[in-house]
Amino acid sequence: MRVALAQVITGRDLAGNLSLLEDYARRAKDGGAELVVFPEATMRAFGNSLVDIAEPLDGPWATRVREIAAELHIVIVAGMFTPGTGGTGTAGSKVRNTLIATGPDVDASYDKIHLFDAFGFAESDTVDPGTEPVTFEAGGLTFGLATCYDIRFPALFTANALRGAVANIVCASWGSGPGKAEQWQLLARARAVDTTTFVLACGQGDPVTQGIEPKGAAPTGVGYSAVVSPLGQVLEALDAEPGLLFAELDPAVVEEARTKLPVLANRREFQ
């Protein structure tokens, strides 16, 4: 299965971000991809208000994403915000940090479980956590979903693999700082080896590369999206700037890796 990772830089404007998504989805389709992954916060970049734009999965933003996926006959995975506590996105409520996965025979969503209360940022102030792992099937393969800070928690990736995932998708808007890009790259490779799955790690590009200086502590992206093999080899990668990469996923590679390194079969449970 040919997949694409769209390392974009989104902003405040929802319509503009949708146009960016459509442009990259068309480019992915033209490149032969059956699935294209966009970053966390594709709907609106962090550092902007979120409660006022959060909408249900049948709202206008998500509906347009579905229309694009249907028109192009491609699976799209992208980050958006849905209503949390309070239920309607009104002032004083929280949102959920949601991934939508939509396309031919695909209709799934995942709410970020591990909230980014670290490095001076408190995502839990405005976001409700999800509670359950989510997988979906596309092109005969099973994919697991994860979001940004989730990548620091191996158990979620193992749970996805035990549910049949041969690839884990991680959508991120990674916070910048000393050593942070290196941690992102290291963690993507570690989670691949932990679970003998492909890891599709798609992050927001670094705004600094476009002359945009971040404001405050909001995590706005560092780039370095990558596709990692089940034994930790970086197959394809980008640098900090926006871009589109392509990779081929072969389930036989996962089967071979699990024969050589049966970590899932050898694992033990601890209380």
Stockholm file with secondary structure:
# STOCKHOLM 1.0

chainA/1-271         MRVALAQVITGRDLAGNLSLLEDYARRAKDGGAELVVFPEATMRAFGNSLVDIAEPLDGPWATRVREIAAELHIVIVAGMFTPGTGGTGTAGSKVRNTLIATGPDVDASYDKIHLFDAFGFAESDTVDPGTEPVTFEAGGLTFGLATCYDIRFPALFTANALRGAVANIVCASWGSGPGKAEQWQLLARARAVDTTTFVLACGQGDPVTQGIEPKGAAPTGVGYSAVVSPLGQVLEALDAEPGLLFAELDPAVVEEARTKLPVLANRREFQ
#=GR chainA/1-271 SS CEEEEEECCCCSCHHHHHHHHHHHHHHHHHTTCSEEECCTTSSSCTTSCCTTTCCCTTSHHHHHHHHHHHHHTCEEEEEEEEECTTSSCCTTCCEEEEEEEEETTEEEEEECSSCCEETTEEGGGTEECCCSCCEEEETTEEEEEEEGGGGGCHHHHHHHHHTTCSEEEEEECCCCSTTHHHHHHHHHHHHHHHHTCEEEEEECCCGGGGTCCCCTTCCCCCCCCEEECTTSCEEEECCSSCEEEEEECCHHHHHHHHHHCCHHHHCCCCC
#=GC SS_cons         CEEEEEECCCCSCHHHHHHHHHHHHHHHHHTTCSEEECCTTSSSCTTSCCTTTCCCTTSHHHHHHHHHHHHHTCEEEEEEEEECTTSSCCTTCCEEEEEEEEETTEEEEEECSSCCEETTEEGGGTEECCCSCCEEEETTEEEEEEEGGGGGCHHHHHHHHHTTCSEEEEEECCCCSTTHHHHHHHHHHHHHHHHTCEEEEEECCCGGGGTCCCCTTCCCCCCCCEEECTTSCEEEECCSSCEEEEEECCHHHHHHHHHHCCHHHHCCCCC
//
